[in-house]
Amino acid sequence: MQTTVKKSLIALLFGGLGIGITEFVMMGLLEEIAGDLAIDIPTAGHLIAAYAVGVVIGAPLLVVIAGKYPPKRILIGLMVLFTIFNAFTAFAPSYTSLLISRVLAGLPHGAFFGVGSVVASRLAQPGKEAQAISIMFAGLTIANLIGVPLGTYIGHHFIWRYSFAIVVLVGIITLLSLKFWMPDLPVKQAGSVKTQLRFFKRREAWLIVGMIAIGTGGLFSWYSYISPLMTKVAGFSESSMTYILMLAGLGMFVGNLVGGRLADLVSPARASVMLLMVMAVALVAQQYLSVYPIPSLVMTFILGGVAFALSAPIQMLMINTAKGSEMLAASVSQASFNIGNALGAFLGGLPIAMGYGYTSPEWVGAAMAAFGALFALAFIVRQARQNRIQPVALPHTHRVVAEVTEGEPEPVC
C-alpha cells in the first residue's frame, strides 16, 4: 500500500512540474516570442495575463462540471486538456491564436491542483496530509529550479516553441503515471452544485481567499521584479540571472517541504500566519540588503523558501474548512494565487513607475504579506469564537431529566 501511495503522489508531482513550467517559462521567453510574432514586449506580456485568466475561470468551472466523477478520471481528463492546449501553444501561428491557447492552457491548472490536493490528503497517513500535498507542489518548485531555466535556455538558443514541446512531453508522462499509478478512489463528494457553492456563503471562505490573494501577492511583488533588482541594484550581470532564479527555485523546493511539515505540526492556519509574517520581515530585509551581493542572494533563497512554504498549509486550510466541497474550495485557492500574482505584479510596479527605484516593490510586498497575516488571524479568531459557542448536544433522556428536575430542590441524602 505504501508503494502505491508513493507512486500516486509522484504522478501528481509530474503534473505540478508540467504546470509550473508552462506557467513560469513564458516570463523568460517574451523577447523571443515578440521577435518571432513581430509584436512588442508589452503586448507579449499579455500572454502571461491570459494564462492567469484561464486559471481563474477554469479552477471552479471544471471542478463543478466534473465533481461527480471519480478523482482519477477527473485528473486524467484535466491532464489531457492541459497537454492538448499546450500543444496548441507550441504550434500557434499567430499572436491571436497564441493568446487563445494560453487562456485554454490555464483552464486545467487550478482544477488539477484542487482535485490533486484532495486526492493527496486522502492518500496520506493520518496527520501527514499537508506533507502529502507538499509532494504534489514540489513539482512546481522543481519547475522553477530546473524546468524553467532549461526552457528559457532552449528558447534563447534554439526555438521558443521547443520549450512548450517539453511541457507536452511532461503532460504525456503525467498521463501515463496517473493511468498506472493512481488508485481508483471512490467518489467522495456527491453534493449538488448548489450544495458545493454554499461554502462561499461563509465568511471563513472569503477570509482564506483574501489571505491568499493579498498575502501571496507579497511574493509576486518581489519576484516579478527580481531581474532589475539583482542586476541594477545588487550589481549582478544579466547572464547570472539564470543561476539566481535557480537559487530562488532551490529555496522554493526546500520551503515547500518545510511548509508541509509545519502545517501538520502546528495547524495550517497558524502555519499561514507565521509564514506570512516571516515573509513580510524578509521582504523588508531584502529592501535594505539588496545593495550587497551576497546577502541579497541569501535573501533570495529565504524568500523563495518562505513563499512556497505557504502552498501546503493554505491548501490544507481550505480543504479542512470546506467539508462537502473540498475539491471546489481547493481549486478556488489556486485561482486566488493567480489573483495574487496579478495584484503583486501590478501594485509592485506602481512605485517603480513613480520613480522610487527597484527596491520599492519590497515595501509593497511586505505590506501585502502583513495584510494577508491579518486575514489569517481573523480566521483563527472567528474559528475559536465559533468553537466556544458551539452547543453541546445532550442525549434525549438527559434533556428530559433536566426539564423535569429544573427548579426542584435537591433531595437530602
Protein Blocks (a to p, Z undefined) as FASTA:
>chain_A
ZZmmmmmmmmmmmmmmmmmmmmmmmmmmmmmmmmmnopafklmmmmmmmmmmmmmmmmmm
mmmmmmmpcfklmmmmmmmmmmmmmmmmmmombfklmmmmmmmmmmmmmmmmmmmmmmmm
mmpcehilmmmmmmmmmmmmmmmmmmmmmmmmmmmmmcfklmmmmmmmmmmmmmmmmmmm
mccdddfblcdfklmmmmmmpfklmmmmmmmmmmmmmmmmmmmmmmmmmmmmnopafklm
mmmmmmmmmmmmmmmmmmmmmmmmnojklmmmmmmmmmmmmmmmmmmmmmpmklmmmmmm
mmmmmmmmmmmmmmmmmmmmmghilmmmmmmmmmmmmmmmmmmmmmmmmmmmnonojklm
mmmmmmmmmmmmmmmmmmmmmmmmmmmmpccdddfklmmmmmmmgopacddZZ
